[in-house]
Amino acid sequence: MNKTERGIMSSLLVVVTVTCVLVSRAECLTSTTPMPLNSCKAFSTCNSCIQNPKCLWCMTNDTCTDYPVSYILPPPAVCKLSQARWGVCWVDFEALIIAMAVLGGTIIISITVCCCCCCCCKKRQSGPDRDEERFARKREEIRQRADERKVERKVRHDDIRKKYGLVPDSDHPYSKFENE
């Protein structure tokens, strides 16, 4: 793994851990402790406020308010995102949104890169492409021309050998006398 991949993996681990803590804490609180029937305004500390998943703690004015269920994120009129706490007191909505955006972007980019790599590998393995076929044809033509030149050289050399009587079993007048 290179440095970039390690950085991405470590940021993913942090985001997943924070998300798991938030989700598991909310599930544990809702399943183990009974829901208080009091309104959220009765809570005076962040820890007591966030124990109720229907409540939202605002650090700006240290108040506990009902979570606006009609919105996914609390509107600025209720509390600024950087000051809103839900689930745990140490994570604000702004940081959570940034972390989830980074996580989502990393996952989308990773999937895109993997798909592109797979498509490129399949394209390369699918068989020879036009360039490879053209190069193979050129290599074959060059080999055939080389073979033809080789045969022509051999014929010329044989003619020269016959002319000067260097070929045995030749009827040329300059051939060597064997029985003298």
C-alpha positions as CSV (number, residue, x, y, z in Angstrom):
1,M,0.0,0.0,0.0
2,N,1.3,3.5,-0.8
3,K,0.9,6.5,1.4
4,T,-2.3,7.7,-0.2
5,E,-4.0,4.4,0.2
6,R,-2.9,4.2,3.9
7,G,-4.2,7.7,4.5
8,I,-7.5,6.8,2.9
9,M,-7.8,3.6,4.9
10,S,-7.0,5.4,8.2
11,S,-9.6,8.2,7.5
12,L,-12.2,5.5,6.6
13,L,-11.4,3.7,9.8
14,V,-11.9,6.8,11.8
15,V,-15.2,7.7,10.1
16,V,-16.5,4.1,10.4
17,T,-15.6,4.0,14.1
18,V,-17.3,7.3,14.8
19,T,-20.4,6.2,12.9
20,C,-20.5,2.9,14.7
21,V,-20.1,4.6,18.1
22,L,-23.0,6.9,17.3
23,V,-25.2,4.2,16.0
24,S,-24.4,1.7,18.6
25,R,-24.8,4.2,21.4
26,A,-28.1,5.3,20.1
27,E,-29.3,1.7,19.8
28,C,-28.0,0.8,23.2
29,L,-29.6,3.7,24.8
30,T,-32.9,3.1,23.1
31,S,-32.9,-0.6,23.9
32,T,-31.6,-0.6,27.5
33,T,-33.0,2.5,29.0
34,P,-36.6,3.5,28.9
35,M,-37.5,6.7,27.2
36,P,-38.1,9.5,29.6
37,L,-41.5,11.0,29.1
38,N,-40.1,14.5,30.0
39,S,-39.6,17.0,27.3
40,C,-36.1,17.6,26.2
41,K,-36.0,21.1,27.8
42,A,-35.8,19.4,31.2
43,F,-32.3,18.2,30.6
44,S,-29.5,20.5,31.7
45,T,-26.3,18.7,30.6
46,C,-25.2,17.4,27.2
47,N,-24.7,13.8,28.5
48,S,-28.2,13.7,30.0
49,C,-29.7,15.3,26.8
50,I,-28.2,13.0,24.3
51,Q,-29.3,9.9,26.1
52,N,-32.7,10.5,24.6
53,P,-32.4,10.1,20.8
54,K,-35.3,12.5,20.3
55,C,-33.3,15.3,21.9
56,L,-30.6,17.6,20.4
57,W,-28.0,19.5,22.5
58,C,-27.0,22.9,21.3
59,M,-23.6,24.1,22.6
60,T,-24.2,27.7,21.7
61,N,-26.7,28.3,24.4
62,D,-26.3,25.1,26.4
63,T,-29.9,24.0,25.8
64,C,-31.6,20.7,25.0
65,T,-34.3,20.9,22.4
66,D,-36.4,18.4,20.5
67,Y,-34.8,17.0,17.4
68,P,-36.6,18.5,14.4
69,V,-37.7,15.2,12.9
70,S,-39.1,16.9,9.7
71,Y,-35.5,17.6,8.7
72,I,-32.5,15.3,8.4
73,L,-30.2,17.9,9.7
74,P,-31.3,20.5,12.2
75,P,-31.9,23.9,10.6
76,P,-29.8,26.9,11.6
77,A,-32.8,28.4,13.4
78,V,-32.6,25.5,15.9
79,C,-28.8,25.3,16.2
80,K,-25.7,25.8,14.0
81,L,-24.4,22.5,12.7
82,S,-21.0,23.1,14.3
83,Q,-22.6,23.5,17.7
84,A,-25.3,20.7,17.5
85,R,-24.6,17.4,19.3
86,W,-26.6,14.2,19.0
87,G,-25.6,10.7,20.1
88,V,-22.3,11.8,21.7
89,C,-21.2,15.1,23.0
90,W,-17.8,15.1,21.3
91,V,-19.0,14.9,17.6
92,D,-20.8,17.8,16.0
93,F,-23.0,17.5,12.9
94,E,-20.6,19.5,10.8
95,A,-17.7,17.1,11.4
96,L,-20.0,14.2,10.9
97,I,-21.2,15.5,7.5
98,I,-17.6,16.2,6.4
99,A,-16.5,12.7,7.5
100,M,-19.5,11.0,5.8
101,A,-18.8,13.0,2.6
102,V,-15.2,12.0,2.6
103,L,-16.1,8.4,3.2
104,G,-18.8,8.4,0.5
105,G,-16.5,10.1,-2.0
106,T,-13.7,7.6,-1.3
107,I,-16.0,4.7,-1.8
108,I,-17.4,6.1,-5.0
109,I,-13.9,6.8,-6.4
110,S,-12.6,3.4,-5.3
111,I,-15.5,1.7,-7.1
112,T,-15.0,3.8,-10.2
113,V,-11.3,3.0,-10.3
114,C,-11.9,-0.7,-9.8
115,C,-14.5,-0.8,-12.5
116,C,-12.1,1.1,-14.9
117,C,-9.3,-1.2,-14.1
118,C,-11.4,-4.3,-14.6
119,C,-12.7,-3.0,-17.9
120,C,-9.2,-2.2,-19.1
121,C,-7.9,-5.6,-18.1
122,K,-10.7,-7.4,-19.9
123,K,-10.1,-5.3,-23.0
124,R,-6.4,-6.2,-23.0
125,Q,-7.1,-9.9,-22.4
126,S,-10.0,-10.2,-24.9
127,G,-7.5,-10.8,-27.8
128,P,-5.2,-9.1,-30.1
129,D,-6.3,-5.7,-31.2
130,R,-5.8,-4.0,-34.5
131,D,-2.3,-2.7,-33.7
132,E,-1.1,-6.1,-32.7
133,E,-2.6,-7.7,-35.8
134,R,-0.9,-5.1,-38.0
135,F,2.4,-5.6,-36.3
136,A,2.1,-9.4,-36.7
137,R,1.4,-8.9,-40.4
138,K,4.4,-6.7,-40.8
139,R,6.6,-9.1,-39.0
140,E,5.4,-11.9,-41.3
141,E,6.0,-9.9,-44.4
142,I,9.5,-9.0,-43.2
143,R,10.3,-12.6,-42.5
144,Q,9.0,-13.7,-45.9
145,R,11.2,-11.0,-47.7
146,A,14.2,-12.1,-45.7
147,D,13.6,-15.8,-46.7
148,E,13.3,-14.8,-50.4
149,R,16.6,-12.8,-50.2
150,K,18.3,-15.7,-48.5
151,V,17.2,-18.1,-51.3
152,E,18.4,-15.5,-53.9
153,R,21.8,-15.3,-52.2
154,K,22.1,-19.1,-52.1
155,V,21.3,-19.3,-55.9
156,R,23.9,-16.6,-56.7
157,H,26.5,-18.3,-54.5
158,D,25.8,-21.6,-56.2
159,D,26.2,-20.0,-59.6
160,I,29.5,-18.5,-58.7
161,R,30.7,-21.9,-57.3
162,K,29.7,-23.6,-60.5
163,K,31.5,-21.0,-62.6
164,Y,34.8,-21.5,-60.8
165,G,34.4,-25.2,-60.4
166,L,34.1,-25.3,-56.7
167,V,31.0,-27.5,-56.8
168,P,31.7,-31.2,-56.9
169,D,29.8,-33.2,-59.6
170,S,30.1,-30.2,-61.9
171,D,30.5,-30.5,-65.7
172,H,32.2,-27.2,-66.0
173,P,35.5,-27.2,-68.0
174,Y,37.4,-25.6,-65.2
175,S,36.5,-28.3,-62.7
176,K,39.3,-30.0,-60.9
177,F,40.8,-33.1,-62.4
178,E,40.4,-35.9,-60.0
179,N,42.3,-38.8,-61.5
180,E,45.6,-37.3,-62.7
